[in-house]
Amino acid sequence: MLEPIFSLIVPVYNIAEYLPGCVDSILAQDFCNFELILIDDGSTDGSPGLCDEFAARDNRVHCIHKPNGGVSSARNAGIGVAKGCYVWFCDGDDRVAAGALRRLAKTIDLSRPLMMAFPVEQVDKDGRRIGMVPAPRPSASPEDGPLQCDDLLFPFAHVFLRSLIGHDRFDTALALLEDRDFLYKMFWKAAGSVAVIDEPLYRYLITREDSAVNASSVARHVDAVSVHRHILCNEISLGHPSPAFEIFAGYSISVLSLVVRHGSRSDDYATVRSGLLTYQDYLPLLHGALRAKYLLVIHAPAIFNVLTSLYGALKKEAPSGSTVLISE
């Protein structure tokens, strides 16, 4: 058999409620030359049986069962067995838009890009659109990296040549932003050959749990600061610290706020603040409220902590339905 054009890799962990909708949206595509790789990551609900049923029903579906290791481990397992010319990482509770694979195949026929990007619909549980992840600007030059093209670096918003991956893999040590870390590398590899499709090809499910910050997750946010710091260091080495510094500073300050309000490991506050201190030379790149917060963190951390605590108290007293958000 000819190798498939697309390998769609779907990590599966305890999503029996949503998985059939995801798989059906893929199998219903009007372009058939693809494989669907379901990675059961040690699920304890009905997901493993569903994966086996889909594989038995359609020979384009392949199922791997593995001990739980997290989404990065599952994606890496999918990379290891993928045979498609292009790879697309999808989430098992989302949907692929009708006609998406045919639209991607048309773009491949036209320009053979190393990577394709597109907008993504954000939907609620009833399938109603509640937002949109915008597509980046096209990268037509090797100097047009992901941040220069305003790419938000979500894996499901990109399809890329499998050979582009090489030895790169998702970092299994990261519990957050591992997708941003991986996609940043992939985009720079593809820079100059990134085609942008102007119609949404993916539907991302938004739930309240996606945005609410849990106190137990603060340490994971602290660890994820390293992703933004690594990206900033690379962008500085390439001669364009903006907007990487603004993104790094904004995320770091948001994480400091979480540490103040919810607590974390004993040295987390000092670690994050130290990172901000390291890059004071780039302060002129900051403006408005972000600049004011940065100055407080650097010169008056006690005042920053008090204001953050007051803000947290106000949020607790806000009407039900409000959630504390953190930007990634």
C-alpha positions in Angstrom: 0.0 0.0 0.0 1.1 3.6 -0.7 2.2 5.5 2.4 -0.6 7.9 3.6 -0.4 11.6 3.0 -1.4 12.4 6.6 -0.8 10.9 10.0 -3.3 12.2 12.6 -1.9 11.5 16.1 -4.5 11.6 18.9 -3.4 11.0 22.5 -6.2 9.3 24.5 -6.6 9.5 28.2 -10.0 9.0 29.9 -12.0 10.8 27.2 -14.6 8.1 26.4 -17.3 10.7 26.4 -15.6 12.8 23.6 -13.5 10.3 21.6 -16.3 9.0 19.3 -17.0 12.5 18.1 -13.4 13.2 17.4 -12.8 9.9 15.6 -16.0 10.3 13.6 -15.0 13.8 12.4 -11.8 12.3 11.1 -13.2 9.2 9.5 -15.9 11.2 7.8 -13.4 13.3 5.9 -13.9 13.4 2.1 -10.1 12.7 1.6 -9.3 9.2 2.4 -5.5 8.8 2.1 -4.6 9.2 5.8 -3.9 7.1 8.9 -5.4 7.8 12.4 -3.1 6.8 15.3 -4.8 6.5 18.6 -2.4 6.4 21.6 -4.2 5.1 24.6 -2.1 6.5 27.4 -3.1 4.2 30.2 -6.8 5.2 30.3 -8.9 3.8 33.1 -12.4 4.4 31.6 -13.9 3.0 28.5 -11.4 4.7 26.2 -9.2 1.6 25.5 -12.1 -0.5 24.3 -13.3 2.4 22.1 -9.8 2.6 20.5 -9.8 -1.1 19.8 -13.3 -0.9 18.3 -12.4 1.9 15.9 -9.2 0.0 14.8 -11.3 -3.1 14.1 -13.8 -1.2 12.2 -11.5 0.8 9.9 -8.1 -0.2 8.7 -6.9 3.4 8.6 -7.1 3.4 12.4 -4.2 2.1 14.4 -4.2 1.8 18.2 -1.3 1.7 20.6 -1.9 1.0 24.3 0.8 2.2 26.7 1.2 2.9 30.4 0.3 6.4 31.4 3.1 8.8 30.7 1.3 12.1 29.8 0.4 13.8 26.6 4.0 14.4 25.5 4.8 10.8 25.9 1.8 9.8 23.9 2.6 12.2 21.1 6.1 10.9 21.0 4.9 7.4 20.7 2.7 8.5 17.8 5.7 10.1 16.1 7.6 6.8 16.4 5.0 4.8 14.3 3.7 7.5 12.0 4.1 6.8 8.2 2.3 9.8 6.7 4.1 12.4 4.7 2.6 15.1 6.9 1.7 15.0 10.7 -1.2 16.6 12.5 -1.5 16.4 16.3 -5.1 16.4 17.4 -6.8 16.2 20.8 -9.3 13.5 21.5 -12.0 15.8 22.8 -11.9 18.1 19.7 -13.1 17.9 16.1 -11.5 18.1 12.7 -13.6 20.4 10.5 -15.4 18.8 7.5 -13.3 19.0 4.4 -10.1 19.8 6.3 -7.9 17.1 4.8 -8.9 17.8 1.3 -8.2 21.5 1.8 -4.7 20.6 3.2 -4.0 18.3 0.3 -4.9 21.0 -2.1 -2.4 23.3 -0.5 0.3 20.6 -0.6 -0.3 20.2 -4.3 0.1 23.9 -4.9 3.3 24.6 -3.0 4.6 21.6 -1.1 5.1 23.6 2.1 7.1 22.4 5.0 4.3 23.4 7.3 0.7 24.6 7.1 -1.1 26.8 9.6 -4.7 27.8 9.9 -7.2 29.4 12.3 -9.0 27.3 14.8 -12.6 27.6 16.0 -13.1 27.6 19.8 -16.4 25.9 20.7 -18.4 25.0 23.8 -19.9 21.6 24.6 -22.9 22.4 22.4 -20.6 23.1 19.4 -21.3 26.8 19.4 -18.4 29.0 18.4 -17.3 31.1 21.3 -13.9 32.3 19.9 -11.2 31.9 17.3 -7.5 31.2 17.4 -6.2 33.3 14.6 -3.8 32.0 12.0 -0.3 33.5 11.8 1.0 35.5 8.9 2.7 33.5 6.2 6.4 32.8 6.6 7.9 33.5 3.2 11.5 34.1 4.4 13.9 32.1 6.7 13.9 35.3 8.9 10.2 35.0 9.5 10.0 33.0 12.7 7.0 32.1 14.7 6.9 35.2 16.9 7.6 37.5 13.9 4.5 35.9 12.2 2.4 36.2 15.4 2.0 32.4 15.7 0.4 31.3 18.9 2.1 27.9 18.6 -0.8 25.5 19.2 0.0 22.0 17.8 -3.5 21.4 16.5 -3.3 24.6 14.4 -0.4 23.2 12.3 0.3 20.4 10.0 3.9 19.8 9.1 6.2 17.5 7.1 7.1 14.4 9.1 10.7 14.5 8.0 10.9 18.0 9.6 10.7 16.5 13.1 14.0 14.6 12.8 15.2 13.7 16.3 13.1 16.4 18.0 10.4 15.2 20.4 8.0 16.7 23.0 9.7 17.3 26.3 8.2 14.8 28.7 9.6 16.7 31.7 7.3 19.6 31.0 3.7 19.5 32.3 2.7 22.8 30.6 3.8 24.6 27.4 5.5 21.4 26.1 3.5 22.0 22.9 4.8 25.6 22.6 8.3 24.4 23.1 8.0 21.8 20.4 6.1 24.0 17.9 8.6 26.8 18.3 11.4 24.5 17.1 9.3 23.1 14.2 8.3 26.6 13.0 11.9 27.8 12.8 12.8 24.7 10.9 10.0 25.5 8.4 10.5 29.2 8.4 10.2 30.5 4.8 8.0 27.6 3.8 4.9 28.0 6.0 1.6 28.2 4.1 -1.3 29.8 5.8 -4.9 28.6 5.0 -7.5 31.3 5.7 -10.3 29.0 6.9 -10.6 27.2 10.2 -9.9 23.5 9.9 -10.2 22.5 13.5 -12.7 22.9 16.3 -11.2 23.2 19.8 -13.4 22.4 22.8 -13.3 25.1 25.5 -14.5 24.1 29.0 -14.4 26.0 32.3 -11.7 23.6 33.5 -9.4 24.7 30.6 -9.1 28.2 32.1 -9.5 27.9 35.8 -6.3 27.9 37.8 -6.0 25.2 40.4 -3.7 25.8 43.4 -2.0 22.5 42.9 -1.0 23.5 39.3 1.1 26.5 40.3 4.4 24.6 40.4 3.7 23.4 36.8 3.3 27.0 35.7 6.6 27.9 37.4 8.3 25.1 35.6 6.8 26.3 32.3 8.5 29.7 32.6 11.6 28.0 31.3 9.9 27.5 27.9 9.4 31.2 27.5 12.9 32.0 28.8 14.5 29.5 26.3 12.5 31.1 23.5 13.6 34.6 24.7 17.2 33.6 24.7 17.0 32.3 21.2 15.2 35.3 19.9 17.8 37.6 21.5 20.5 35.6 19.8 18.8 36.2 16.5 18.6 39.9 17.1 14.9 40.4 17.8 14.0 40.3 21.5 10.6 41.7 20.8 7.9 40.3 21.2 9.6 37.4 23.1 10.5 39.6 26.0 7.0 40.9 26.4 5.6 37.4 26.3 8.2 36.2 28.8 7.6 39.1 31.2 3.8 38.8 31.0 3.8 35.1 31.7 6.4 35.3 34.5 4.5 38.1 36.3 1.2 36.1 35.9 3.0 33.1 37.5 4.3 35.3 40.4 0.8 36.3 41.0 -0.3 32.7 41.2 2.5 31.9 43.7 1.5 34.9 45.9 -2.2 33.9 45.9 -2.0 30.1 46.0 1.5 29.3 47.3 4.0 26.9 45.7 7.4 25.4 46.4 9.6 27.4 48.8 12.0 28.9 46.2 9.6 29.3 43.3 8.9 33.0 43.9 12.6 33.8 44.0 13.3 31.7 41.0 10.8 33.5 38.8 11.7 36.9 40.0 15.4 36.2 39.4 14.6 35.4 35.8 12.9 38.8 35.4 15.8 40.6 37.0 18.1 39.0 34.5 16.5 40.8 31.6 16.1 44.3 33.0 18.0 45.8 30.0 14.9 45.1 27.9 12.5 47.2 30.1 12.1 49.8 27.3 10.2 47.2 25.3 7.4 47.1 27.9 4.5 49.5 28.0 1.4 50.3 30.0 0.2 48.0 32.8 2.8 45.3 32.0 5.6 47.8 32.4 4.2 49.0 35.8 3.9 45.5 37.1 7.4 44.7 36.0 8.8 47.7 37.8 6.9 46.7 41.0 8.3 43.2 40.8 11.8 44.5 40.4 11.9 47.5 42.7 8.9 47.0 45.2 8.1 43.3 45.4 6.3 43.8 48.7 3.9 46.2 47.2 3.4 43.9 44.2 2.6 41.0 46.6 0.1 43.1 48.6 -1.7 44.3 45.4 -1.8 40.8 44.0 -3.3 39.4 47.3 -5.9 42.2 47.2 -6.8 41.3 43.6 -7.1 37.6 44.5 -9.4 38.5 47.4 -11.6 40.6 45.0 -11.7 37.7 42.6 -12.9 35.3 45.3 -15.7 37.8 46.1 -16.7 38.1 42.4 -20.0 36.7 41.2 -20.1 32.9 40.5 -19.0 32.2 37.0 -15.8 34.3 37.2 -12.5 32.5 36.9 -8.9 33.5 37.4 -7.1 33.2 34.1 -3.5 32.9 33.3 -2.2 33.7 29.8 0.1 31.2 28.2 
